[in-house]
Amino acid sequence: MTDYKDLAQKVNEQVENYSEELVDFLRNFIAAESVTGNEAQAARLLAEEMRRIGFDEVSVDQIGNVVGRVGSGKTVILYDAHMDTVGPGDPAVWGFDPIKGKHEDGYIYGRGACDDKGPLAAMVYAGRAIKDLGLDKEDFTLYVVGITGEEECEGLAVAHLIETEGIKPDYVVIGEASELRICRGHRGRALYQITVPGRAGHASAPHLSDNSLYKAARIVSKIEDLNEQLMEDSFLGKGTIAATKVEVKSNSINTIPGETVVFIDRRLTAGETNDLALQQLEEIANPYEGKVELMYFDSPSYTGYVKEAEEFFPAWVLEEEHSLIQSGAQAFEALFNEKAVIDKWGFSTDGTYTMGRAGIPTLGFGPGEGVLCHCEGERISVSDLKKASAFYTLLPKMITKN
């Protein structure tokens, strides 16, 4: 590790030199429209910034990912962070405009500050530092990618990048809020719907109808009880299930519904498959003639490109001893003179595809607090933003060393 102390110092100094520009870029990035499906403005700004600061190549693929390349070596590393956001919410609750990128008392506030424009901005400026420090002459090719549509269907756009656009990474780094912890896995998730049939009728004569809502209510109660029976993993924790929404087919409030649809959010721990989750739900729904289906995603991206995908996102874990995780730990220690915390995420990311489906070694790391994602008051510490950018700068060197 002592061989890298001088380089780590240079990295920290270089990132500090860019700090004002990094903050300004993130504030402008937050102000650029980017609710899922409307990322065109943010994509243009991101591509322009990559070109301005000297990326070797910048392009936008069919689905709308913004792809910046630095270096041309043998080992291919993909930095993945999404540029889309959820809606900004009510400015009255925030107390200020959530898309203005307010900078105050060492924090940047606004929608996307930590989910996920802050981590992406840190990655972009890491690309600049890599160029300016001459690290792009090492034997790696780094792709920094602003991913589209992740908030609605994680893994979809990065799957397009790898399967259709032909970028084949040896390693993937996911930039999402992790409080500067190195994350080596997380639970998966799946979305199901249960369609419960009945026979409609007038509410004045309920005995002549078959109330699908009553049957759905019994199904929902059994789904709640199912939580007690789900698998548990020593690292990822326990699988969970929740009924999140109910829709009824009824033409008035005094009509017995003839059909009810229950929507299910299933969080999957290691070893829980789609077949298992379906079987568990069918055992509950079958006595009530309920039809269980895995949901599908088919919404167009902001470019109009449609890529269909099932709403099943597997859990993933990379062993702590893997060279990628150890490279991250070594980079962290060299830069900050403290031991890295190696942990897991509590939410889902593009790692469900890169490691969960494609089996590409994947590491997660980012600035920001996960509990603030999607919340009013979302913010990111400028200090952590700079630390993350330094980490992203040194990591490729450590990966190629190992």
Secondary structure, 3 states (H helix, E strand, C coil): CHHHHHHHHHHHHHHHHCHHHHHHHHHHHHHCCCECCCCHHHHHHHHHHHHHCCCCEEEECCCCCEEEEECCCCEEEEEEEECCECCCCCHHHHCCCCCCCEEECCEEECCCCCCCHHHHHHHHHHHHHHHHCCHHHCCEEEEEEEECCCCCCCCHHHHHHHHCCCCCCCEEEECCCCCCCEECEECEEEEEEEEEECECEECCCHHHCECHHHHHHHHHHHHHHHHHHCCEECCCEECEEEEEEEEEECCCCCEECCEEEEEEEEEECCCCCHHHHHHHHHHHHHHHCCEEEECEECCCCCCCCCCCEECEECCEECCCCCHHHHHHHHHHHHHHCCCCCEECCCCCCCHHHHCCCCCCCEEECCCCCHHHCCCCCCEEEHHHHHHHHHHHHHHHHHHHHC
